[in-house]
Amino acid sequence: MTDAALARLREDPVMATVINEYDLYTEQEWESGFERLVVSVINQSISTAAAAAVRERVYALFDGPITPEAVLAADDEELAAAGLGRRKAEYVNTAAEAFLERDLSREALADHTDEEVIEELTRIRGIGEWTARMYLLFVLEREDVLPLGDLAVRRGIEELYNDGEELTRAEMREIAEAWRPYRSTGTKYVWAAYESD
């Protein structure tokens, strides 16, 4: 997070209050972009608590880092039984194959636009736009990502800007225009506020 990002966000009175009240949402360091992608697949369509439990069981299956090679060598039944289920186990295997076939690392995608990264990642079965945006945000550390496919982001914006009442995605995008070009930082503050409740 930069001083420029904070200065821009503080121009929005609601966000200025959030910045004063909450610490920025941060994530642990990941061994690789692939590992963070696996975590995103685990997190798809389940609660934060459930995802944490599944993540712990999946990690227990591996002796070392979660790499494409390690995933492909793992027993699919064990992956499914750890809480991934058959479909997500298939998705992480497909992602592992894609990472071995083409370079999808932070370095290789550094010069790609956000749209190009999303297009590249969503070619992988089971990787949708939400997962690709998480990759942009946490692996590539892009500054202007607004992942409205994330339920917590939508609920957080509704709570902060509309007393918890429903907003359309168009209305949310309009609110977040005030954060541009630092919508990633704005998103992380929305998460911080939402997760504190």
N, CA and C of each residue as an Amber inpcrd file, in Angstrom:
protein
   591
   0.8450000  -1.1850000   0.0000000   0.0000000   0.0000000   0.0000000
   0.8860000   1.2420000   0.0000000   0.5320000   2.1990000  -0.8380000
   1.3380000   3.4000000  -0.9710000   0.6470000   4.5960000  -0.3280000
   1.4230000   5.6350000  -0.0880000   0.8440000   6.8780000   0.4280000
  -0.1580000   7.4460000  -0.5740000   0.1420000   7.2770000  -1.8640000
  -0.7710000   7.7780000  -2.9030000  -2.1110000   7.0640000  -2.8330000
  -2.0760000   5.7480000  -2.5850000  -3.3240000   4.9890000  -2.4710000
  -4.1360000   5.4760000  -1.2750000  -3.4910000   5.6440000  -0.1420000
  -4.1920000   6.1170000   1.0550000  -4.7720000   7.5130000   0.8400000
  -3.9900000   8.3810000   0.2350000  -4.4620000   9.7450000  -0.0050000
  -5.6950000   9.7300000  -0.9020000  -5.6490000   8.9070000  -1.9430000
  -6.7930000   8.8110000  -2.8610000  -8.0230000   8.2630000  -2.1340000
  -7.8450000   7.2010000  -1.3640000  -8.9760000   6.5910000  -0.6740000
  -9.5710000   7.5230000   0.3760000  -8.7370000   8.3060000   1.0280000
  -9.2210000   9.2280000   2.0660000 -10.1050000  10.3380000   1.4950000
 -10.0860000  10.5360000   0.1780000 -10.9800000  11.5050000  -0.4520000
 -12.4320000  11.0490000  -0.3680000 -12.6310000   9.7550000  -0.1710000
 -13.9690000   9.1810000   0.0170000 -14.2220000   9.1710000   1.5320000
 -15.1900000   9.9430000   2.0310000 -15.4050000  10.0530000   3.4830000
 -15.6710000   8.7110000   4.1680000 -16.3980000   7.8280000   3.5120000
 -16.6730000   6.5130000   4.1000000 -15.3670000   5.7300000   4.2310000
 -14.5840000   5.7150000   3.1690000 -13.3290000   4.9780000   3.1930000
 -12.3460000   5.6010000   4.1850000 -12.3720000   6.9090000   4.3250000
 -11.4960000   7.5750000   5.3040000 -11.7950000   7.0640000   6.7100000
 -13.0790000   6.8880000   7.0230000 -13.4760000   6.3460000   8.3310000
 -13.0080000   4.9090000   8.4880000 -13.1510000   4.1190000   7.4390000
 -12.7210000   2.7160000   7.4770000 -11.2120000   2.6300000   7.7150000
 -10.4510000   3.4680000   7.0190000  -8.9940000   3.4640000   7.1730000
  -8.6030000   3.7970000   8.6100000  -9.3320000   4.7050000   9.2220000
  -9.0380000   5.0840000  10.6040000  -9.4000000   3.9890000  11.6060000
 -10.3720000   3.1540000  11.2550000 -10.8750000   2.1470000  12.1930000
 -10.2620000   0.7660000  12.0460000  -9.8010000   0.4170000  10.8560000
  -9.3790000  -0.9590000  10.5980000  -7.9790000  -1.0150000  10.0030000
  -7.2970000  -2.1070000  10.2980000  -6.0230000  -2.3880000   9.6480000
  -6.3050000  -3.0230000   8.2990000  -5.4760000  -2.7260000   7.3330000
  -5.6350000  -3.2710000   5.9870000  -5.6320000  -4.7970000   6.0180000
  -6.5690000  -5.4070000   5.2870000  -6.5960000  -6.8680000   5.1570000
  -5.3320000  -7.3320000   4.4590000  -4.6330000  -8.2860000   5.0680000
  -3.4260000  -8.8400000   4.4480000  -3.5070000 -10.3560000   4.4430000
  -2.7650000 -10.9550000   3.5450000  -2.7060000 -12.4120000   3.4420000
  -1.3060000 -12.8870000   3.7670000  -1.2040000 -14.1690000   4.0740000
   0.1060000 -14.7670000   4.2810000   0.8850000 -14.7700000   2.9700000
   2.1750000 -14.9600000   3.0820000   2.9940000 -15.0930000   1.8810000
   2.7800000 -16.4840000   1.3020000   2.7330000 -16.5740000  -0.0200000
   2.5300000 -17.8660000  -0.6810000   3.8280000 -18.3190000  -1.3140000
   4.0460000 -19.6430000  -1.2960000   5.2420000 -20.2010000  -1.9430000
   5.2740000 -19.8470000  -3.4270000   4.1080000 -19.8590000  -4.0440000
   4.0490000 -19.6100000  -5.4870000   2.6640000 -19.1450000  -5.8720000
   2.5620000 -18.6450000  -7.1020000   1.2590000 -18.2880000  -7.6280000
   0.3520000 -19.5000000  -7.7230000   0.9380000 -20.6420000  -8.0370000
   0.1260000 -21.8530000  -8.1400000  -0.5220000 -22.1830000  -6.8010000
   0.2390000 -22.0600000  -5.7270000  -0.3220000 -22.3590000  -4.4050000
  -1.5060000 -21.4350000  -4.1080000  -1.3850000 -20.1510000  -4.4330000
  -2.4800000 -19.2160000  -4.1810000  -3.6760000 -19.5540000  -5.0560000
  -3.4330000 -20.0340000  -6.2610000  -4.5340000 -20.4390000  -7.1330000
  -5.2760000 -21.6270000  -6.5330000  -4.5470000 -22.5840000  -5.9780000
  -5.1770000 -23.7370000  -5.3180000  -6.0370000 -23.2520000  -4.1510000
  -5.5260000 -22.3050000  -3.3810000  -6.2900000 -21.7490000  -2.2630000
  -7.5710000 -21.0920000  -2.7720000  -7.4890000 -20.3850000  -3.8900000
  -8.6850000 -19.7700000  -4.4670000  -9.7060000 -20.8170000  -4.8810000
  -9.2410000 -21.9210000  -5.4450000 -10.1700000 -23.0050000  -5.8160000
 -10.8340000 -23.5620000  -4.5600000 -10.0570000 -23.7580000  -3.5120000
 -10.6240000 -24.2390000  -2.2410000 -11.6970000 -23.2700000  -1.7480000
 -11.4260000 -21.9740000  -1.8540000 -12.3250000 -20.9500000  -1.3170000
 -13.6050000 -20.7580000  -2.1260000 -13.6450000 -21.2790000  -3.3380000
 -14.8030000 -21.0660000  -4.2040000 -16.0960000 -21.5600000  -3.5520000
 -17.0520000 -20.6660000  -3.4460000 -18.4390000 -21.0000000  -3.0630000
 -18.6090000 -21.6130000  -1.6820000 -17.6600000 -21.3890000  -0.7610000
 -17.8620000 -21.8510000   0.6130000 -17.4640000 -20.7350000   1.5810000
 -17.9130000 -20.8480000   2.8130000 -17.6400000 -19.8160000   3.8070000
 -16.1560000 -19.7610000   4.1540000 -15.7520000 -18.6660000   4.7450000
 -14.3570000 -18.4900000   5.1470000 -13.9340000 -19.5710000   6.1330000
 -14.8040000 -19.8780000   7.0920000 -14.4760000 -20.9000000   8.1020000
 -14.3430000 -22.2820000   7.4700000 -15.2750000 -22.6210000   6.5880000
 -15.2160000 -23.9220000   5.9180000 -13.9660000 -24.0150000   5.0480000
 -13.6380000 -22.9180000   4.3480000 -12.4480000 -22.9110000   3.4870000
 -11.1840000 -23.1260000   4.3070000 -11.1130000 -22.4930000   5.4840000
  -9.9300000 -22.6510000   6.3350000  -9.7640000 -24.0960000   6.7760000
 -10.8730000 -24.7590000   7.1040000 -10.8230000 -26.1620000   7.5350000
 -10.3830000 -27.0700000   6.3920000 -10.9180000 -26.8460000   5.2020000
 -10.5410000 -27.6470000   4.0320000  -9.0760000 -27.4150000   3.6960000
  -8.6600000 -26.1460000   3.7210000  -7.2710000 -25.8120000   3.4160000
  -6.3180000 -26.5550000   4.3480000  -6.6530000 -26.5910000   5.6330000
  -5.8010000 -27.2820000   6.6130000  -5.6830000 -28.7670000   6.2900000
  -6.8040000 -29.3950000   5.9190000  -6.7820000 -30.8350000   5.6000000
  -6.0210000 -31.1010000   4.3040000  -6.1810000 -30.2150000   3.3130000
  -5.4720000 -30.3950000   2.0430000  -3.9730000 -30.2360000   2.2630000
  -3.5810000 -29.2040000   3.0050000  -2.1520000 -28.9800000   3.2710000
  -1.5300000 -30.1700000   3.9960000  -2.3010000 -30.8170000   4.8430000
  -1.7870000 -31.9600000   5.6060000  -1.4070000 -33.1340000   4.6910000
  -1.9400000 -33.1510000   3.4750000  -1.6320000 -34.2330000   2.5340000
  -0.2440000 -34.0830000   1.8960000   0.3360000 -32.8850000   1.9980000
   1.5970000 -32.6190000   1.3170000   2.7250000 -32.4630000   2.3310000
   3.8860000 -33.0490000   1.9970000   5.0600000 -32.9250000   2.8650000
   5.7200000 -31.5620000   2.7340000   5.6400000 -30.9910000   1.5590000
   6.2970000 -29.7120000   1.3040000   5.3320000 -28.7490000   0.6460000
   5.8680000 -27.8340000  -0.1520000   5.0290000 -26.8450000  -0.8200000
   4.0370000 -27.4940000  -1.7840000   2.9510000 -26.7960000  -2.0120000
   1.9590000 -27.2670000  -2.9820000   2.3880000 -26.7630000  -4.3570000
   2.9340000 -27.6720000  -5.1320000   3.4180000 -27.3680000  -6.4750000
   2.5700000 -28.1410000  -7.4870000   2.6330000 -27.7650000  -8.7630000
   1.9160000 -28.5550000  -9.7710000   2.3240000 -30.0330000  -9.7390000
   3.6160000 -30.2930000  -9.5940000   4.1010000 -31.6740000  -9.5700000
   3.5340000 -32.4350000  -8.3770000   3.5000000 -31.7700000  -7.2090000
   2.9970000 -32.4200000  -5.9930000   1.5050000 -32.7350000  -6.1100000
   0.7600000 -31.8170000  -6.7050000  -0.6860000 -32.0410000  -6.8780000
  -0.9270000 -33.2110000  -7.8160000  -0.1920000 -33.2560000  -8.9230000
  -0.4020000 -34.3370000  -9.8870000   0.0310000 -35.6950000  -9.3300000
   0.9580000 -35.6790000  -8.3840000   1.4030000 -36.9320000  -7.7540000
   0.4880000 -37.3660000  -6.6100000  -0.3560000 -36.4560000  -6.1390000
  -1.2380000 -36.7640000  -4.9970000  -2.3680000 -37.6870000  -5.4300000
  -2.9120000 -38.3890000  -4.4610000  -4.0400000 -39.2830000  -4.7090000
  -5.3260000 -38.4620000  -4.8220000  -6.0050000 -38.5870000  -5.9600000
  -7.2210000 -37.7970000  -6.1900000  -8.3030000 -38.0790000  -5.1570000
  -8.4030000 -39.3280000  -4.7390000  -9.4160000 -39.6860000  -3.7350000
  -9.1120000 -39.0050000  -2.4060000  -7.8280000 -38.9260000  -2.0540000
  -7.4550000 -38.2520000  -0.8060000  -7.7350000 -36.7590000  -0.8830000
  -7.4520000 -36.1540000  -2.0410000  -7.7660000 -34.7340000  -2.2230000
  -9.2610000 -34.4820000  -2.0770000 -10.0460000 -35.3280000  -2.7140000
 -11.5030000 -35.1790000  -2.6310000 -11.9840000 -35.3600000  -1.2000000
 -11.4540000 -36.3880000  -0.5120000 -11.8760000 -36.6910000   0.8540000
 -11.4450000 -35.6150000   1.8520000 -10.3910000 -34.8570000   1.5150000
  -9.9190000 -33.7850000   2.4080000 -10.8830000 -32.6010000   2.4200000
 -11.8810000 -32.6590000   1.5450000 -12.8810000 -31.5970000   1.5300000
 -12.9900000 -30.8840000   0.2050000 -12.0840000 -31.2070000  -0.7250000
 -12.1800000 -30.5810000  -2.0340000 -13.3890000 -31.0860000  -2.8090000
 -13.7030000 -32.3530000  -2.6080000 -14.7310000 -32.9640000  -3.4450000
 -14.1270000 -33.3230000  -4.7910000 -14.8230000 -34.1390000  -5.5530000
 -14.2710000 -34.6240000  -6.8220000 -14.0650000 -33.4990000  -7.8400000
 -15.0230000 -32.5850000  -7.9070000 -14.9340000 -31.5350000  -8.9200000
 -13.7450000 -30.6150000  -8.6670000 -13.5810000 -30.1340000  -7.4330000
 -12.4590000 -29.2340000  -7.1460000 -11.1220000 -29.9750000  -7.2200000
 -11.1090000 -31.2580000  -6.8820000  -9.8840000 -32.0480000  -7.0450000
  -9.4930000 -32.0850000  -8.5250000 -10.5020000 -32.2280000  -9.3820000
 -10.2560000 -32.1990000 -10.8270000  -9.7310000 -30.8270000 -11.2500000
 -10.3070000 -29.7620000 -10.6880000  -9.8860000 -28.4070000 -11.0460000
  -8.4170000 -28.1560000 -10.6760000  -8.0080000 -28.5800000  -9.4830000
  -6.6080000 -28.3270000  -9.0960000  -5.6550000 -29.1640000  -9.9480000
  -6.0780000 -30.3530000 -10.3500000  -5.2620000 -31.1650000 -11.2580000
  -5.1360000 -30.4980000 -12.6280000  -6.2450000 -29.9830000 -13.1370000
  -6.2350000 -29.2890000 -14.4250000  -5.3550000 -28.0460000 -14.3520000
  -5.4440000 -27.3150000 -13.2360000  -4.6020000 -26.1270000 -13.0470000
  -3.1280000 -26.5170000 -13.0000000  -2.8220000 -27.6320000 -12.3300000
  -1.4310000 -28.1000000 -12.2500000  -0.8890000 -28.4030000 -13.6460000
  -1.6900000 -29.0700000 -14.4560000  -1.2750000 -29.3720000 -15.8280000
  -1.0280000 -28.0900000 -16.6180000  -1.9260000 -27.1030000 -16.4430000
  -1.7880000 -25.8320000 -17.1660000  -0.5130000 -25.1040000 -16.7550000
  -0.1960000 -25.1230000 -15.4640000   1.0060000 -24.4410000 -14.9860000
   2.2780000 -25.1160000 -15.5020000   2.2110000 -26.4330000 -15.7320000
   3.3730000 -27.1290000 -16.2780000   3.4900000 -26.9280000 -17.7900000
   2.3470000 -26.7820000 -18.4610000   2.3430000 -26.6210000 -19.9170000
   2.7480000 -25.2150000 -20.3370000   2.3040000 -24.2120000 -19.5740000
   2.6460000 -22.8310000 -19.9180000   2.9880000 -22.0620000 -18.6460000
   3.8350000 -21.1050000 -18.7730000   4.3290000 -20.3560000 -17.6180000
   3.2830000 -19.3310000 -17.1850000   2.6710000 -19.5730000 -16.0350000
   1.6560000 -18.6650000 -15.5010000   2.1450000 -18.0070000 -14.2050000
   3.4480000 -17.9490000 -14.0570000   4.0410000 -17.3810000 -12.8500000
   3.8950000 -15.8600000 -12.8320000   4.1830000 -15.2940000 -11.6820000
   4.1470000 -13.8360000 -11.4940000   5.0360000 -13.1510000 -12.5380000
   6.2340000 -13.7120000 -12.7400000   7.1890000 -13.1080000 -13.6630000
   6.6890000 -13.1780000 -15.1150000   6.1540000 -14.3120000 -15.4960000
   5.7100000 -14.5000000 -16.8790000   4.5140000 -13.6150000 -17.2270000
   3.6590000 -13.3240000 -16.2370000   2.4500000 -12.5500000 -16.4970000
   2.6100000 -11.0670000 -16.1720000   3.8080000 -10.6790000 -15.7590000
   4.0350000  -9.2990000 -15.3000000   3.6690000  -8.2550000 -16.3550000
   3.9210000  -8.5490000 -17.6270000   3.6620000  -7.5710000 -18.6810000
   2.2760000  -7.7100000 -19.3100000   1.5040000  -8.6660000 -18.8450000
   0.1460000  -8.8600000 -19.3670000  -0.8030000  -7.8490000 -18.7280000
  -1.7970000  -7.4150000 -19.4860000  -2.8410000  -6.5710000 -18.9100000
  -3.7170000  -7.4360000 -18.0060000  -4.5140000  -6.7880000 -17.1710000
  -5.4370000  -7.5320000 -16.3120000  -6.3520000  -8.4190000 -17.1550000
  -6.8570000  -7.8730000 -18.2450000  -7.7760000  -8.6330000 -19.1030000
  -7.0810000  -9.8430000 -19.7160000  -5.8220000  -9.6770000 -20.1040000
  -5.0600000 -10.7980000 -20.6720000  -4.8190000 -11.8800000 -19.6290000
  -4.5440000 -11.4790000 -18.3890000  -4.3460000 -12.4610000 -17.3190000
  -5.6390000 -13.2330000 -17.0760000  -6.7530000 -12.5180000 -17.0010000
  -8.0500000 -13.1730000 -16.7870000  -8.3310000 -14.1520000 -17.9190000
  -8.0780000 -13.7200000 -19.1480000  -8.3060000 -14.5960000 -20.3080000
  -7.4220000 -15.8420000 -20.2410000  -6.1730000 -15.6640000 -19.8640000
  -5.2290000 -16.7790000 -19.7850000  -5.6450000 -17.7770000 -18.7060000
  -6.0080000 -17.2740000 -17.5400000  -6.3440000 -18.1630000 -16.4200000
  -7.6990000 -18.8390000 -16.6000000  -8.6580000 -18.1330000 -17.1760000
  -9.9860000 -18.7250000 -17.3290000 -10.0370000 -19.7660000 -18.4480000
  -8.9370000 -19.9400000 -19.1640000  -8.8380000 -21.0620000 -20.1080000
  -8.7520000 -22.3910000 -19.3500000  -8.3900000 -22.3110000 -18.0760000
  -8.2470000 -23.5160000 -17.2480000  -9.6230000 -23.9020000 -16.7110000
  -9.9900000 -25.1550000 -16.9100000 -11.2890000 -25.6320000 -16.4150000
 -11.3670000 -25.4390000 -14.9000000 -12.4580000 -24.8240000 -14.4450000
 -12.6600000 -24.6080000 -13.0130000 -12.1370000 -23.2810000 -12.5050000
 -11.4510000 -22.5400000 -13.3740000 -10.9520000 -21.2270000 -12.9930000
 -11.8160000 -20.1780000 -13.6730000 -12.6150000 -19.5030000 -12.8780000
 -13.4890000 -18.4630000 -13.4020000 -12.9170000 -17.0880000 -13.1530000
 -13.7280000 -16.0940000 -13.4520000 -13.2590000 -14.7180000 -13.3310000
 -12.9220000 -14.3550000 -11.8860000 -13.7130000 -14.8320000 -10.9110000
 -13.4340000 -14.5160000  -9.5030000 -12.0400000 -15.0190000  -9.1170000
 -11.7440000 -16.2660000  -9.4470000 -10.4400000 -16.8460000  -9.1090000
  -9.3200000 -16.0870000  -9.8090000  -9.5410000 -15.7270000 -11.0710000
  -8.5320000 -14.9630000 -11.8160000  -8.3010000 -13.6030000 -11.1640000
  -9.3660000 -12.9700000 -10.6760000  -9.2040000 -11.6680000 -10.0110000
  -8.4580000 -11.8090000  -8.6830000  -8.6570000 -12.9220000  -7.9770000
  -7.8920000 -13.1510000  -6.7540000  -6.3980000 -13.2820000  -7.0910000
  -6.1180000 -13.9030000  -8.2360000  -4.7310000 -14.0490000  -8.6990000
  -4.1340000 -12.6690000  -9.0060000  -4.9050000 -11.8330000  -9.6970000
  -4.4510000 -10.4740000  -9.9880000  -4.1510000  -9.7090000  -8.6980000
  -5.0350000  -9.8680000  -7.7310000  -4.9410000  -9.1110000  -6.4830000
  -3.7960000  -9.5820000  -5.6010000  -3.6960000 -10.9000000  -5.3900000
  -2.7760000 -11.4140000  -4.3750000  -1.4560000 -11.9620000  -4.9250000
  -1.4450000 -12.4080000  -6.1620000  -0.2000000 -12.9410000  -6.7330000
   0.5050000 -11.8520000  -7.5430000  -0.2280000 -11.2370000  -8.4660000
   0.3730000 -10.2130000  -9.3120000   0.3740000  -8.8430000  -8.6390000
  -0.3620000  -8.7100000  -7.5500000  -0.4150000  -7.4800000  -6.7520000
  -0.7540000  -6.2550000  -7.5980000  -1.7580000  -6.4320000  -8.4670000
  -2.2210000  -5.3120000  -9.2790000  -2.9690000  -4.3190000  -8.3920000
  -2.8480000  -3.0400000  -8.7140000  -3.3570000  -1.9900000  -7.8330000
  -4.8300000  -1.6640000  -8.0180000  -5.4160000  -2.0320000  -9.1600000
  -6.7560000  -1.5280000  -9.4500000  -7.7540000  -2.6420000  -9.7560000
  -7.8210000  -3.6290000  -8.8580000  -8.7270000  -4.7700000  -9.0320000
  -9.9390000  -4.5810000  -8.1280000 -11.1200000  -4.7370000  -8.6980000
 -12.3690000  -4.6620000  -7.9400000 -13.1320000  -5.9690000  -8.1710000
 -12.9940000  -6.9490000  -7.2660000 -13.5970000  -8.2690000  -7.4840000
 -15.0470000  -8.3560000  -6.9830000 -15.9640000  -7.8140000  -7.7720000
 -17.3630000  -7.8110000  -7.3430000 -18.0020000  -9.1920000  -7.4130000
 -17.2700000 -10.1730000  -7.9240000 -17.7450000 -11.5540000  -7.8590000
 -17.6080000 -12.1230000  -6.4570000 -16.9400000 -11.4030000  -5.5700000
 -16.7130000 -11.8510000  -4.1990000 -17.8630000 -11.3780000  -3.3100000
 -18.5550000 -12.3340000  -2.6960000 -19.7230000 -12.0090000  -1.8760000
 -19.3660000 -11.0740000  -0.7230000 -18.2290000 -11.3030000  -0.0750000
 -17.8340000 -10.4610000   1.0580000 -17.5870000  -9.0190000   0.6150000
 -17.0470000  -8.8300000  -0.5740000 -16.8320000  -7.4780000  -1.0860000
 -18.1790000  -6.7960000  -1.3100000 -19.1060000  -7.5080000  -1.9340000
 -20.4270000  -6.9090000  -2.1870000 -21.1430000  -6.5850000  -0.8870000
 -21.1760000  -7.5490000   0.0390000 -21.8600000  -7.3140000   1.3300000
 -21.1760000  -6.1910000   2.1060000 -19.8500000  -6.1690000   2.0410000
 -19.1020000  -5.1230000   2.7400000 -19.4240000  -3.7410000   2.2050000
 -19.4650000  -3.5960000   0.8860000 -19.8110000  -2.3000000   0.2800000
 -21.2350000  -1.9130000   0.6650000 -22.1580000  -2.8820000   0.6340000
 -23.5440000  -2.5860000   1.0110000 -23.6430000  -2.1160000   2.4640000
 -22.8950000  -2.7600000   3.3550000 -22.9350000  -2.3610000   4.7660000
 -22.3480000  -0.9760000   4.9670000 -21.2280000  -0.7020000   4.2930000
 -20.5450000   0.5750000   4.4830000 -21.2660000   1.7410000   3.8170000
 -21.8650000   1.5000000   2.6560000 -22.3970000   2.5970000   1.8530000
 -23.9190000   2.6410000   1.7580000 -24.6080000   1.5990000   2.2190000
 -26.0610000   1.5790000   2.0210000 -26.7890000   0.9050000   3.1810000
 -26.2260000   0.9970000   4.3850000 -26.8490000   0.4250000   5.5930000
 -27.2340000  -1.0420000   5.4370000 -26.4470000  -1.7700000   4.6560000
 -26.7040000  -3.1980000   4.4800000 -27.7590000  -3.5190000   3.4390000
 -28.3620000  -2.4990000   2.8560000 -29.3750000  -2.7270000   1.8230000
 -28.7060000  -3.0430000   0.4970000 -29.3940000  -3.8160000  -0.3250000
 -28.8190000  -4.3010000  -1.5750000 -28.4760000  -3.1700000  -2.5400000
 -27.3440000  -3.3230000  -3.1940000 -26.9160000  -2.4200000  -4.2650000
 -26.6750000  -3.2520000  -5.5190000 -26.8550000  -2.6580000  -6.6770000
 -26.5100000  -3.3610000  -7.9130000 -24.9900000  -3.3000000  -8.0920000
 -24.4810000  -4.1770000  -8.9210000 -23.0380000  -4.1370000  -9.1890000
 -22.6520000  -2.8260000  -9.8670000 -23.5410000  -2.2930000 -10.6950000
 -23.2710000  -1.0030000 -11.3430000 -23.1310000   0.0900000 -10.2790000
 -23.9900000   0.0630000  -9.2720000 -23.9070000   1.0500000  -8.1890000
 -22.6090000   0.8710000  -7.3970000 -22.2040000  -0.3790000  -7.1930000
 -20.9520000  -0.6390000  -6.4760000 -19.7500000  -0.1480000  -7.2810000
 -19.7780000  -0.3740000  -8.5890000 -18.6870000   0.1130000  -9.4340000
 -18.5980000   1.6330000  -9.3770000 -19.7660000   2.2800000  -9.3370000
 -19.8040000   3.7380000  -9.2510000 -19.1940000   4.2170000  -7.9250000
 -19.5240000   3.5520000  -6.8320000 -18.9410000   3.8840000  -5.5270000
 -17.4240000   3.7500000  -5.5820000 -16.9620000   2.6470000  -6.1620000
 -15.5270000   2.3430000  -6.1940000 -14.7470000   3.2120000  -7.1690000
 -15.4460000   3.9490000  -8.0320000 -14.7440000   4.8780000  -8.9280000
 -13.9170000   5.8690000  -8.1210000 -14.4010000   6.2130000  -6.9330000
 -13.6880000   7.1680000  -6.0780000 -12.3340000   6.6190000  -5.6240000
 -12.1550000   5.3090000  -5.6790000 -10.8990000   4.6840000  -5.2230000
  -9.8840000   4.5280000  -6.3580000 -10.3350000   4.6170000  -7.5980000
  -9.4760000   4.3840000  -8.7440000  -8.3010000   5.3430000  -8.7400000
  -7.0680000   4.9440000  -9.0530000  -6.6410000   3.6340000  -9.5620000
  -6.1250000   2.6920000  -8.4570000  -6.7280000   2.7720000  -7.2780000
  -6.2690000   1.9430000  -6.1580000  -7.4250000   1.1210000  -5.5820000
  -8.2340000   0.5510000  -6.4830000  -9.3880000  -0.2060000  -6.0010000
  -8.9940000  -1.4780000  -5.2640000  -7.7930000  -2.0020000  -5.5140000
  -7.3350000  -3.1750000  -4.7590000  -7.2150000  -2.8330000  -3.2740000
  -6.6300000  -1.6850000  -2.9770000  -6.4920000  -1.2690000  -1.5800000
  -7.8660000  -1.0070000  -0.9760000  -8.7490000  -0.3660000  -1.7340000
 -10.1190000  -0.1580000  -1.2570000 -10.8010000  -1.4720000  -0.9440000
 -10.6190000  -2.4490000  -1.8150000 -11.2010000  -3.7790000  -1.6090000
 -10.6840000  -4.4070000  -0.3180000  -9.3890000  -4.2800000  -0.0730000
  -8.8130000  -4.8800000   1.1340000  -9.3440000  -4.2150000   2.4050000
  -9.6310000  -2.9140000   2.3290000 -10.2430000  -2.2560000   3.4840000
 -11.6990000  -2.6820000   3.6600000 -12.4000000  -2.8960000   2.5640000
 -13.7780000  -3.4100000   2.6590000 -13.7680000  -4.7780000   3.3360000
 -12.8460000  -5.6640000   2.9380000 -12.7360000  -6.9650000   3.5760000
 -12.4380000  -6.8200000   5.0590000 -11.5000000  -5.9310000   5.3970000
 -11.1320000  -5.7340000   6.8100000 -12.3440000  -5.3300000   7.6370000
 -13.1400000  -4.4030000   7.1240000 -14.3240000  -3.9550000   7.8480000
 -15.3710000  -5.0610000   7.9340000 -15.5770000  -5.7610000   6.8160000
 -16.6030000  -6.8170000   6.7770000 -16.2380000  -7.9680000   7.7140000
 -14.9880000  -8.3650000   7.7170000 -14.5740000  -9.5150000   8.5300000
 -14.4890000  -9.1880000  10.0160000 -14.5100000  -7.9010000  10.3500000
 -14.4480000  -7.5260000  11.7650000 -15.8160000  -7.6620000  12.4390000
 -16.8900000  -7.7240000  11.6290000 -18.2520000  -7.8060000  12.1990000
 -18.5540000  -9.1850000  12.7380000
